[in-house]
Amino acid sequence: MRLLFLLLTLPCICRAQNSAQDSARLFAPGVISTGDFTFNASFTPDGRTVFFSKATINWGYIALYSSTERRGVWSKPIPLPFTGIYRDCDPFVSADGKRLYFSSDRPVEGKPYADYDYKLFYVPLGGTEPGGNPVPVSVPLPPGMKISYPGFAANGNLYFSSADTARHDVDIYRCVFRDGAYQAPERLSFNDPGIVDFDPVVARDESFVIFSSAGRKGLGSVDLWITFRDGDTWTTPLNMGPKVNTAGADGAPGLSPDNKKLYFCSYREPSPRPAQASPEATDALFHSTANGMRQIYEIDISNLISFLHPK
């Protein structure tokens, strides 16, 4: 069955490769992609400020960072004022640029701290600077459901993934924002029982969702896939091809404000074997983007989207 699946999907993946005119490259190498464990990328509406996550390899610490572009150069990233104690991750800037949403295991006021108990928060954005204390977001979730990797359409609809430990499954959900409140979560139609689909990012107009999957048979252990909205349902997910995916793990997708560029994390940089050993070269390798840690990559996907979903 796997061979049959590969024979059926390989032509689509190859065509996706040929239609992607751009190639993935490190995002802001030496400034944002430095060899540290970095992932996520969400931008202010003008595209000039990016928020992203940094973590230790064992996920013991996760913090939120920001960087601002001036005259084509990104500034040295700095941690956000409120981050550094709890695991703060998965930043997402609202379409109007007024809020920065993120996940965190920080306790809600009056409740005890619980390790890895992620909840949804936001801080106001004044210009590009977040201000004030994080505010919890009220979402009507059933018992046991947790919001992971939140993202928002321009109309306020919330997309996220959530694990079902009883079924050993992870699916992607949407909570419609109506009359100033979030409605109960709906599982997106393309999800299959037993297939781990997670970390969605939604286009501002809800025309498509890009997500990670560890269960669909693609090119690596984790690939990025895309599904398009078709009325009240979603199309069968399509692999984004080898210009995006590798034989390893590729995930944590983000989009530029105009939906034309995809940002994602990967450890595709090869580890070069030096022709001659030296203490300086050895030390530089372990502190470079070739050290095997996940880095943020960018690629223009406008041609790829037009090919996969012609209008």
Secondary structure, DSSP 8 states (H G I E B T S, - for coil): -HHHHHHHHHHHHHHHHHH--S--EESSBTTTBSSSEEEEEEE-TTS-EEEEEEE-TTSS-EEEEEEEEETTEE---EE-TT-SSS-EEEEEE-TTSSEEEEEE----TTS---TT--EEEEEEEETTEE-S--EE------TT---EEEEE-TT--EEEEEEETTTTEEEEEEE-EETTEE---EE-TT--TT--EEEEEE-TTSSEEEEEESSS-SSSSBEEEEEEEETTEE---EE--TTT--SSB-EEEEE-TTS-EEEEEE--------SS--HHHHHHHHTSTTSS--EEEEEE-HHHHHHHS--
